[in-house]
Amino acid sequence: VTYKTKTDKLDDHLSTLSKTMEGMMKEQEQIMKASVRHEQHMKKVALMRQQKMQEFIDQEVQFARMSLEKQKQNELGSEEMVNKALEKQKKLMSAVTSVLNDSTR
């Protein structure tokens, strides 16, 4: 085996390694770009999820406020009705008492 043959073989191996390394570097670059895109996508998804959750929380708070307000109105309404009924009953009792007092005289 001559020196020239050995050198040619080594040159071939070096060329092959160089091409393989170039291919690996391109592949690694593609993987890195895909990884960055995926990470950006996941951040967007997480942000959208967070915004949606905030919307639900805001909606729940609004429903709770509305429910409390409605409950207050209903209680006020029913309290008003009770007071009117008691006032009516009081007048009726006064009238009955008056009639009873007149009949005993």
C-alpha positions as CSV (number, residue, x, y, z in Angstrom):
1,V,0.0,0.0,0.0
2,T,1.5,3.2,-1.1
3,Y,1.5,6.5,0.6
4,K,-0.7,7.9,-2.1
5,T,-3.3,5.2,-1.7
6,K,-3.4,5.8,2.1
7,T,-3.8,9.5,1.5
8,D,-6.6,9.0,-1.0
9,K,-8.4,6.7,1.4
10,L,-8.1,9.2,4.3
11,D,-9.3,12.0,2.0
12,D,-12.3,9.9,1.1
13,H,-13.1,9.3,4.8
14,L,-12.6,12.9,5.6
15,S,-14.9,14.0,2.7
16,T,-17.5,11.5,3.9
17,L,-17.2,12.7,7.5
18,S,-17.4,16.3,6.4
19,K,-20.6,15.6,4.3
20,T,-22.1,13.7,7.3
21,M,-21.3,16.5,9.6
22,E,-22.9,19.0,7.3
23,G,-26.0,16.9,7.1
24,M,-26.1,16.6,10.9
25,M,-25.6,20.4,11.3
26,K,-28.5,21.1,8.9
27,E,-30.7,18.6,10.6
28,Q,-29.8,20.1,14.0
29,E,-30.7,23.5,12.7
30,Q,-34.1,22.3,11.5
31,I,-34.8,20.6,14.8
32,M,-33.9,23.8,16.7
33,K,-36.2,25.8,14.5
34,A,-39.0,23.3,15.0
35,S,-38.4,23.4,18.7
36,V,-38.6,27.2,18.8
37,R,-41.8,27.1,16.8
38,H,-43.2,24.5,19.1
39,E,-42.3,26.5,22.2
40,Q,-43.8,29.7,20.7
41,H,-47.0,27.7,19.9
42,M,-47.2,26.3,23.4
43,K,-46.8,29.8,24.9
44,K,-49.6,31.1,22.7
45,V,-51.8,28.1,23.7
46,A,-51.0,28.7,27.4
47,L,-51.8,32.4,27.1
48,M,-55.1,31.7,25.3
49,R,-56.0,29.1,28.0
50,Q,-55.1,31.7,30.7
51,Q,-57.3,34.3,29.0
52,K,-60.2,31.9,28.7
53,M,-59.9,30.9,32.4
54,Q,-59.9,34.6,33.3
55,E,-63.0,35.1,31.2
56,F,-64.7,32.2,33.0
57,I,-63.6,33.7,36.4
58,D,-64.9,37.1,35.4
59,Q,-68.2,35.6,34.3
60,E,-68.6,33.6,37.5
61,V,-67.9,36.8,39.5
62,Q,-70.5,38.6,37.4
63,F,-73.1,35.8,37.9
64,A,-72.4,35.9,41.7
65,R,-73.0,39.7,41.8
66,M,-76.1,39.4,39.8
67,S,-77.4,36.5,41.9
68,L,-76.7,38.5,45.1
69,E,-78.4,41.6,43.7
70,K,-81.4,39.5,42.7
71,Q,-81.5,37.9,46.1
72,K,-81.4,41.3,47.8
73,Q,-84.2,42.6,45.5
74,N,-86.3,39.5,46.3
75,E,-85.7,39.8,50.0
76,L,-86.6,43.5,49.8
77,G,-89.7,42.7,47.8
78,S,-90.9,40.0,50.1
79,E,-90.1,42.2,53.2
80,E,-92.2,44.9,51.7
81,M,-95.0,42.5,51.0
82,V,-94.8,41.2,54.6
83,N,-94.9,44.8,56.0
84,K,-97.9,45.6,53.8
85,A,-99.7,42.5,55.0
86,L,-98.9,43.2,58.6
87,E,-100.1,46.8,58.2
88,K,-103.4,45.6,56.6
89,Q,-103.8,43.0,59.4
90,K,-103.1,45.7,62.0
91,K,-105.8,48.0,60.5
92,L,-108.3,45.1,60.4
93,M,-107.5,44.2,64.0
94,S,-108.0,47.8,65.0
95,A,-111.4,47.8,63.2
96,V,-112.4,44.6,64.9
97,T,-111.3,45.9,68.3
98,S,-113.3,49.1,67.7
99,V,-116.4,47.1,66.7
100,L,-116.0,44.9,69.8
101,N,-115.5,48.0,72.0
102,D,-118.6,49.6,70.6
103,S,-120.7,46.5,71.0
104,T,-119.7,46.1,74.7
105,R,-120.8,49.7,75.5
